[in-house]
Amino acid sequence: MRVREKNDLKIWIEYFLVGVIETTESSIETFQNIDKLRDRVELSQLIQLGKQQQDAKILM
């Protein structure tokens, strides 16, 4: 509203950038959680392979 009434673009840009920063931080956290989950799943699958673990690690 203030941008439209008083042409205060600085406030709008700050608001927009805060949104970009928050979205980016959330995306990074989500990616890190996915990466941790992938590592746990791969580890649990490797454990089940027994003696074939070394061959599976090479393929990964």
mmCIF file as gemmi writes it, N, C-alpha and C atoms, coordinates in Angstrom:
data_model
loop_
_atom_site.group_PDB
_atom_site.id
_atom_site.type_symbol
_atom_site.label_atom_id
_atom_site.label_alt_id
_atom_site.label_comp_id
_atom_site.label_asym_id
_atom_site.label_entity_id
_atom_site.label_seq_id
_atom_site.pdbx_PDB_ins_code
_atom_site.Cartn_x
_atom_site.Cartn_y
_atom_site.Cartn_z
_atom_site.occupancy
_atom_site.B_iso_or_equiv
_atom_site.pdbx_formal_charge
_atom_site.auth_seq_id
_atom_site.auth_asym_id
_atom_site.pdbx_PDB_model_num
ATOM 1 N N . MET Axp A 1 ? 0.829 -1.183 0 1 0 ? 1 A 1
ATOM 2 C CA . MET Axp A 1 ? 0 0 0 1 0 ? 1 A 1
ATOM 3 C C . MET Axp A 1 ? 0.883 1.261 0 1 0 ? 1 A 1
ATOM 4 N N . ARG Axp A 2 ? 1.919 1.214 0.836 1 0 ? 2 A 1
ATOM 5 C CA . ARG Axp A 2 ? 2.808 2.37 0.941 1 0 ? 2 A 1
ATOM 6 C C . ARG Axp A 2 ? 3.559 2.624 -0.364 1 0 ? 2 A 1
ATOM 7 N N . VAL Axp A 3 ? 3.898 1.542 -1.064 1 0 ? 3 A 1
ATOM 8 C CA . VAL Axp A 3 ? 4.594 1.676 -2.343 1 0 ? 3 A 1
ATOM 9 C C . VAL Axp A 3 ? 3.699 2.411 -3.333 1 0 ? 3 A 1
ATOM 10 N N . ARG Axp A 4 ? 2.463 2.039 -3.356 1 0 ? 4 A 1
ATOM 11 C CA . ARG Axp A 4 ? 1.528 2.649 -4.3 1 0 ? 4 A 1
ATOM 12 C C . ARG Axp A 4 ? 1.226 4.102 -3.941 1 0 ? 4 A 1
ATOM 13 N N . GLU Axp A 5 ? 1.029 4.349 -2.656 1 0 ? 5 A 1
ATOM 14 C CA . GLU Axp A 5 ? 0.644 5.699 -2.236 1 0 ? 5 A 1
ATOM 15 C C . GLU Axp A 5 ? 1.811 6.688 -2.215 1 0 ? 5 A 1
ATOM 16 N N . LYS Axp A 6 ? 2.989 6.23 -1.791 1 0 ? 6 A 1
ATOM 17 C CA . LYS Axp A 6 ? 4.122 7.147 -1.617 1 0 ? 6 A 1
ATOM 18 C C . LYS Axp A 6 ? 5.332 6.791 -2.487 1 0 ? 6 A 1
ATOM 19 N N . ASN Axp A 7 ? 5.147 5.814 -3.384 1 0 ? 7 A 1
ATOM 20 C CA . ASN Axp A 7 ? 6.22 5.385 -4.284 1 0 ? 7 A 1
ATOM 21 C C . ASN Axp A 7 ? 7.476 4.976 -3.504 1 0 ? 7 A 1
ATOM 22 N N . ASP Axp A 8 ? 7.274 4.28 -2.379 1 0 ? 8 A 1
ATOM 23 C CA . ASP Axp A 8 ? 8.379 3.86 -1.506 1 0 ? 8 A 1
ATOM 24 C C . ASP Axp A 8 ? 8.826 2.449 -1.896 1 0 ? 8 A 1
ATOM 25 N N . LEU Axp A 9 ? 9.626 2.376 -2.934 1 0 ? 9 A 1
ATOM 26 C CA . LEU Axp A 9 ? 10.075 1.08 -3.44 1 0 ? 9 A 1
ATOM 27 C C . LEU Axp A 9 ? 11.053 0.392 -2.499 1 0 ? 9 A 1
ATOM 28 N N . LYS Axp A 10 ? 11.787 1.164 -1.722 1 0 ? 10 A 1
ATOM 29 C CA . LYS Axp A 10 ? 12.784 0.58 -0.819 1 0 ? 10 A 1
ATOM 30 C C . LYS Axp A 10 ? 12.125 -0.401 0.153 1 0 ? 10 A 1
ATOM 31 N N . ILE Axp A 11 ? 10.999 -0.025 0.722 1 0 ? 11 A 1
ATOM 32 C CA . ILE Axp A 11 ? 10.294 -0.905 1.663 1 0 ? 11 A 1
ATOM 33 C C . ILE Axp A 11 ? 9.855 -2.189 0.977 1 0 ? 11 A 1
ATOM 34 N N . TRP Axp A 12 ? 9.343 -2.07 -0.253 1 0 ? 12 A 1
ATOM 35 C CA . TRP Axp A 12 ? 8.881 -3.249 -0.98 1 0 ? 12 A 1
ATOM 36 C C . TRP Axp A 12 ? 10.049 -4.174 -1.312 1 0 ? 12 A 1
ATOM 37 N N . ILE Axp A 13 ? 11.167 -3.591 -1.744 1 0 ? 13 A 1
ATOM 38 C CA . ILE Axp A 13 ? 12.343 -4.407 -2.074 1 0 ? 13 A 1
ATOM 39 C C . ILE Axp A 13 ? 12.858 -5.125 -0.829 1 0 ? 13 A 1
ATOM 40 N N . GLU Axp A 14 ? 12.908 -4.45 0.295 1 0 ? 14 A 1
ATOM 41 C CA . GLU Axp A 14 ? 13.34 -5.091 1.546 1 0 ? 14 A 1
ATOM 42 C C . GLU Axp A 14 ? 12.4 -6.236 1.907 1 0 ? 14 A 1
ATOM 43 N N . TYR Axp A 15 ? 11.093 -6.005 1.799 1 0 ? 15 A 1
ATOM 44 C CA . TYR Axp A 15 ? 10.099 -7.041 2.096 1 0 ? 15 A 1
ATOM 45 C C . TYR Axp A 15 ? 10.297 -8.239 1.169 1 0 ? 15 A 1
ATOM 46 N N . PHE Axp A 16 ? 10.47 -7.969 -0.121 1 0 ? 16 A 1
ATOM 47 C CA . PHE Axp A 16 ? 10.666 -9.025 -1.102 1 0 ? 16 A 1
ATOM 48 C C . PHE Axp A 16 ? 11.932 -9.818 -0.815 1 0 ? 16 A 1
ATOM 49 N N . LEU Axp A 17 ? 13.027 -9.129 -0.493 1 0 ? 17 A 1
ATOM 50 C CA . LEU Axp A 17 ? 14.296 -9.812 -0.234 1 0 ? 17 A 1
ATOM 51 C C . LEU Axp A 17 ? 14.236 -10.659 1.036 1 0 ? 17 A 1
ATOM 52 N N . VAL Axp A 18 ? 13.519 -10.195 2.04 1 0 ? 18 A 1
ATOM 53 C CA . VAL Axp A 18 ? 13.347 -11.009 3.251 1 0 ? 18 A 1
ATOM 54 C C . VAL Axp A 18 ? 12.64 -12.314 2.878 1 0 ? 18 A 1
ATOM 55 N N . GLY Axp A 19 ? 11.624 -12.227 2.024 1 0 ? 19 A 1
ATOM 56 C CA . GLY Axp A 19 ? 10.925 -13.429 1.569 1 0 ? 19 A 1
ATOM 57 C C . GLY Axp A 19 ? 11.846 -14.366 0.804 1 0 ? 19 A 1
ATOM 58 N N . VAL Axp A 20 ? 12.694 -13.823 -0.036 1 0 ? 20 A 1
ATOM 59 C CA . VAL Axp A 20 ? 13.646 -14.635 -0.802 1 0 ? 20 A 1
ATOM 60 C C . VAL Axp A 20 ? 14.622 -15.334 0.147 1 0 ? 20 A 1
ATOM 61 N N . ILE Axp A 21 ? 15.121 -14.605 1.127 1 0 ? 21 A 1
ATOM 62 C CA . ILE Axp A 21 ? 16.069 -15.178 2.093 1 0 ? 21 A 1
ATOM 63 C C . ILE Axp A 21 ? 15.414 -16.303 2.886 1 0 ? 21 A 1
ATOM 64 N N . GLU Axp A 22 ? 14.202 -16.067 3.378 1 0 ? 22 A 1
ATOM 65 C CA . GLU Axp A 22 ? 13.515 -17.092 4.169 1 0 ? 22 A 1
ATOM 66 C C . GLU Axp A 22 ? 13.222 -18.33 3.333 1 0 ? 22 A 1
ATOM 67 N N . THR Axp A 23 ? 12.807 -18.136 2.093 1 0 ? 23 A 1
ATOM 68 C CA . THR Axp A 23 ? 12.528 -19.273 1.215 1 0 ? 23 A 1
ATOM 69 C C . THR Axp A 23 ? 13.803 -20.049 0.911 1 0 ? 23 A 1
ATOM 70 N N . THR Axp A 24 ? 14.885 -19.335 0.692 1 0 ? 24 A 1
ATOM 71 C CA . THR Axp A 24 ? 16.17 -19.976 0.41 1 0 ? 24 A 1
ATOM 72 C C . THR Axp A 24 ? 16.651 -20.789 1.603 1 0 ? 24 A 1
ATOM 73 N N . GLU Axp A 25 ? 16.548 -20.209 2.788 1 0 ? 25 A 1
ATOM 74 C CA . GLU Axp A 25 ? 16.975 -20.931 3.994 1 0 ? 25 A 1
ATOM 75 C C . GLU Axp A 25 ? 16.142 -22.183 4.193 1 0 ? 25 A 1
ATOM 76 N N . SER Axp A 26 ? 14.846 -22.091 3.96 1 0 ? 26 A 1
ATOM 77 C CA . SER Axp A 26 ? 13.968 -23.252 4.1 1 0 ? 26 A 1
ATOM 78 C C . SER Axp A 26 ? 14.328 -24.331 3.072 1 0 ? 26 A 1
ATOM 79 N N . SER Axp A 27 ? 14.629 -23.907 1.852 1 0 ? 27 A 1
ATOM 80 C CA . SER Axp A 27 ? 15.007 -24.855 0.797 1 0 ? 27 A 1
ATOM 81 C C . SER Axp A 27 ? 16.317 -25.557 1.132 1 0 ? 27 A 1
ATOM 82 N N . ILE Axp A 28 ? 17.267 -24.814 1.655 1 0 ? 28 A 1
ATOM 83 C CA . ILE Axp A 28 ? 18.549 -25.416 2.046 1 0 ? 28 A 1
ATOM 84 C C . ILE Axp A 28 ? 18.337 -26.454 3.138 1 0 ? 28 A 1
ATOM 85 N N . GLU Axp A 29 ? 17.523 -26.118 4.125 1 0 ? 29 A 1
ATOM 86 C CA . GLU Axp A 29 ? 17.245 -27.063 5.213 1 0 ? 29 A 1
ATOM 87 C C . GLU Axp A 29 ? 16.555 -28.318 4.676 1 0 ? 29 A 1
ATOM 88 N N . THR Axp A 30 ? 15.605 -28.145 3.777 1 0 ? 30 A 1
ATOM 89 C CA . THR Axp A 30 ? 14.913 -29.293 3.183 1 0 ? 30 A 1
ATOM 90 C C . THR Axp A 30 ? 15.897 -30.171 2.423 1 0 ? 30 A 1
ATOM 91 N N . PHE Axp A 31 ? 16.764 -29.567 1.632 1 0 ? 31 A 1
ATOM 92 C CA . PHE Axp A 31 ? 17.747 -30.325 0.882 1 0 ? 31 A 1
ATOM 93 C C . PHE Axp A 31 ? 18.684 -31.088 1.808 1 0 ? 31 A 1
ATOM 94 N N . GLN Axp A 32 ? 19.119 -30.444 2.889 1 0 ? 32 A 1
ATOM 95 C CA . GLN Axp A 32 ? 20.006 -31.116 3.845 1 0 ? 32 A 1
ATOM 96 C C . GLN Axp A 32 ? 19.304 -32.309 4.493 1 0 ? 32 A 1
ATOM 97 N N . ASN Axp A 33 ? 18.028 -32.165 4.804 1 0 ? 33 A 1
ATOM 98 C CA . ASN Axp A 33 ? 17.275 -33.278 5.388 1 0 ? 33 A 1
ATOM 99 C C . ASN Axp A 33 ? 17.122 -34.429 4.391 1 0 ? 33 A 1
ATOM 100 N N . ILE Axp A 34 ? 16.887 -34.096 3.133 1 0 ? 34 A 1
ATOM 101 C CA . ILE Axp A 34 ? 16.795 -35.132 2.092 1 0 ? 34 A 1
ATOM 102 C C . ILE Axp A 34 ? 18.125 -35.849 1.952 1 0 ? 34 A 1
ATOM 103 N N . ASP Axp A 35 ? 19.211 -35.102 1.984 1 0 ? 35 A 1
ATOM 104 C CA . ASP Axp A 35 ? 20.549 -35.681 1.857 1 0 ? 35 A 1
ATOM 105 C C . ASP Axp A 35 ? 20.844 -36.629 3.033 1 0 ? 35 A 1
ATOM 106 N N . LYS Axp A 36 ? 20.467 -36.217 4.25 1 0 ? 36 A 1
ATOM 107 C CA . LYS Axp A 36 ? 20.667 -37.075 5.427 1 0 ? 36 A 1
ATOM 108 C C . LYS Axp A 36 ? 19.835 -38.347 5.32 1 0 ? 36 A 1
ATOM 109 N N . LEU Axp A 37 ? 18.599 -38.209 4.858 1 0 ? 37 A 1
ATOM 110 C CA . LEU Axp A 37 ? 17.731 -39.371 4.699 1 0 ? 37 A 1
ATOM 111 C C . LEU Axp A 37 ? 18.304 -40.338 3.675 1 0 ? 37 A 1
ATOM 112 N N . ARG Axp A 38 ? 18.799 -39.799 2.563 1 0 ? 38 A 1
ATOM 113 C CA . ARG Axp A 38 ? 19.411 -40.646 1.538 1 0 ? 38 A 1
ATOM 114 C C . ARG Axp A 38 ? 20.602 -41.415 2.106 1 0 ? 38 A 1
ATOM 115 N N . ASP Axp A 39 ? 21.435 -40.721 2.891 1 0 ? 39 A 1
ATOM 116 C CA . ASP Axp A 39 ? 22.591 -41.379 3.502 1 0 ? 39 A 1
ATOM 117 C C . ASP Axp A 39 ? 22.154 -42.508 4.431 1 0 ? 39 A 1
ATOM 118 N N . ARG Axp A 40 ? 21.115 -42.263 5.237 1 0 ? 40 A 1
ATOM 119 C CA . ARG Axp A 40 ? 20.635 -43.309 6.156 1 0 ? 40 A 1
ATOM 120 C C . ARG Axp A 40 ? 20.073 -44.508 5.396 1 0 ? 40 A 1
ATOM 121 N N . VAL Axp A 41 ? 19.331 -44.238 4.332 1 0 ? 41 A 1
ATOM 122 C CA . VAL Axp A 41 ? 18.754 -45.332 3.548 1 0 ? 41 A 1
ATOM 123 C C . VAL Axp A 41 ? 19.856 -46.131 2.873 1 0 ? 41 A 1
ATOM 124 N N . GLU Axp A 42 ? 20.83 -45.428 2.292 1 0 ? 42 A 1
ATOM 125 C CA . GLU Axp A 42 ? 21.937 -46.139 1.639 1 0 ? 42 A 1
ATOM 126 C C . GLU Axp A 42 ? 22.703 -46.983 2.645 1 0 ? 42 A 1
ATOM 127 N N . LEU Axp A 43 ? 22.953 -46.441 3.825 1 0 ? 43 A 1
ATOM 128 C CA . LEU Axp A 43 ? 23.683 -47.187 4.846 1 0 ? 43 A 1
ATOM 129 C C . LEU Axp A 43 ? 22.9 -48.429 5.261 1 0 ? 43 A 1
ATOM 130 N N . SER Axp A 44 ? 21.603 -48.283 5.476 1 0 ? 44 A 1
ATOM 131 C CA . SER Axp A 44 ? 20.805 -49.447 5.898 1 0 ? 44 A 1
ATOM 132 C C . SER Axp A 44 ? 20.769 -50.502 4.798 1 0 ? 44 A 1
ATOM 133 N N . GLN Axp A 45 ? 20.75 -50.066 3.543 1 0 ? 45 A 1
ATOM 134 C CA . GLN Axp A 45 ? 20.759 -51.019 2.437 1 0 ? 45 A 1
ATOM 135 C C . GLN Axp A 45 ? 22.11 -51.72 2.334 1 0 ? 45 A 1
ATOM 136 N N . LEU Axp A 46 ? 23.194 -50.987 2.571 1 0 ? 46 A 1
ATOM 137 C CA . LEU Axp A 46 ? 24.529 -51.587 2.514 1 0 ? 46 A 1
ATOM 138 C C . LEU Axp A 46 ? 24.7 -52.645 3.599 1 0 ? 46 A 1
ATOM 139 N N . ILE Axp A 47 ? 24.187 -52.365 4.775 1 0 ? 47 A 1
ATOM 140 C CA . ILE Axp A 47 ? 24.316 -53.311 5.881 1 0 ? 47 A 1
ATOM 141 C C . ILE Axp A 47 ? 23.654 -54.639 5.523 1 0 ? 47 A 1
ATOM 142 N N . GLN Axp A 48 ? 22.553 -54.58 4.814 1 0 ? 48 A 1
ATOM 143 C CA . GLN Axp A 48 ? 21.822 -55.794 4.441 1 0 ? 48 A 1
ATOM 144 C C . GLN Axp A 48 ? 22.546 -56.624 3.38 1 0 ? 48 A 1
ATOM 145 N N . LEU Axp A 49 ? 23.515 -56.024 2.719 1 0 ? 49 A 1
ATOM 146 C CA . LEU Axp A 49 ? 24.204 -56.738 1.644 1 0 ? 49 A 1
ATOM 147 C C . LEU Axp A 49 ? 25.282 -57.704 2.138 1 0 ? 49 A 1
ATOM 148 N N . GLY Axp A 50 ? 25.671 -57.549 3.373 1 0 ? 50 A 1
ATOM 149 C CA . GLY Axp A 50 ? 26.678 -58.449 3.925 1 0 ? 50 A 1
ATOM 150 C C . GLY Axp A 50 ? 28.002 -58.34 3.209 1 0 ? 50 A 1
ATOM 151 N N . LYS Axp A 51 ? 28.498 -59.463 2.691 1 0 ? 51 A 1
ATOM 152 C CA . LYS Axp A 51 ? 29.81 -59.497 2.042 1 0 ? 51 A 1
ATOM 153 C C . LYS Axp A 51 ? 29.857 -58.708 0.736 1 0 ? 51 A 1
ATOM 154 N N . GLN Axp A 52 ? 28.723 -58.397 0.185 1 0 ? 52 A 1
ATOM 155 C CA . GLN Axp A 52 ? 28.687 -57.661 -1.085 1 0 ? 52 A 1
ATOM 156 C C . GLN Axp A 52 ? 28.767 -56.143 -0.888 1 0 ? 52 A 1
ATOM 157 N N . GLN Axp A 53 ? 28.973 -55.701 0.349 1 0 ? 53 A 1
ATOM 158 C CA . GLN Axp A 53 ? 29.023 -54.273 0.636 1 0 ? 53 A 1
ATOM 159 C C . GLN Axp A 53 ? 30.105 -53.554 -0.165 1 0 ? 53 A 1
ATOM 160 N N . GLN Axp A 54 ? 31.263 -54.155 -0.256 1 0 ? 54 A 1
ATOM 161 C CA . GLN Axp A 54 ? 32.369 -53.498 -0.953 1 0 ? 54 A 1
ATOM 162 C C . GLN Axp A 54 ? 32.031 -53.255 -2.418 1 0 ? 54 A 1
ATOM 163 N N . ASP Axp A 55 ? 31.417 -54.269 -3.051 1 0 ? 55 A 1
ATOM 164 C CA . ASP Axp A 55 ? 31.028 -54.106 -4.467 1 0 ? 55 A 1
ATOM 165 C C . ASP Axp A 55 ? 29.98 -53.007 -4.607 1 0 ? 55 A 1
ATOM 166 N N . ALA Axp A 56 ? 29.036 -52.952 -3.693 1 0 ? 56 A 1
ATOM 167 C CA . ALA Axp A 56 ? 27.986 -51.937 -3.741 1 0 ? 56 A 1
ATOM 168 C C . ALA Axp A 56 ? 28.555 -50.542 -3.537 1 0 ? 56 A 1
ATOM 169 N N . LYS Axp A 57 ? 29.528 -50.388 -2.65 1 0 ? 57 A 1
ATOM 170 C CA . LYS Axp A 57 ? 30.151 -49.077 -2.423 1 0 ? 57 A 1
ATOM 171 C C . LYS Axp A 57 ? 30.847 -48.574 -3.676 1 0 ? 57 A 1
ATOM 172 N N . ILE Axp A 58 ? 31.456 -49.483 -4.412 1 0 ? 58 A 1
ATOM 173 C CA . ILE Axp A 58 ? 32.13 -49.109 -5.652 1 0 ? 58 A 1
ATOM 174 C C . ILE Axp A 58 ? 31.111 -48.575 -6.653 1 0 ? 58 A 1
ATOM 175 N N . LEU Axp A 59 ? 29.937 -49.199 -6.715 1 0 ? 59 A 1
ATOM 176 C CA . LEU Axp A 59 ? 28.908 -48.788 -7.66 1 0 ? 59 A 1
ATOM 177 C C . LEU Axp A 59 ? 28.252 -47.464 -7.289 1 0 ? 59 A 1
ATOM 178 N N . MET Axp A 60 ? 28.329 -47.115 -6.011 1 0 ? 60 A 1
ATOM 179 C CA . MET Axp A 60 ? 27.695 -45.879 -5.568 1 0 ? 60 A 1
ATOM 180 C C . MET Axp A 60 ? 28.587 -44.755 -5.956 1 0 ? 60 A 1
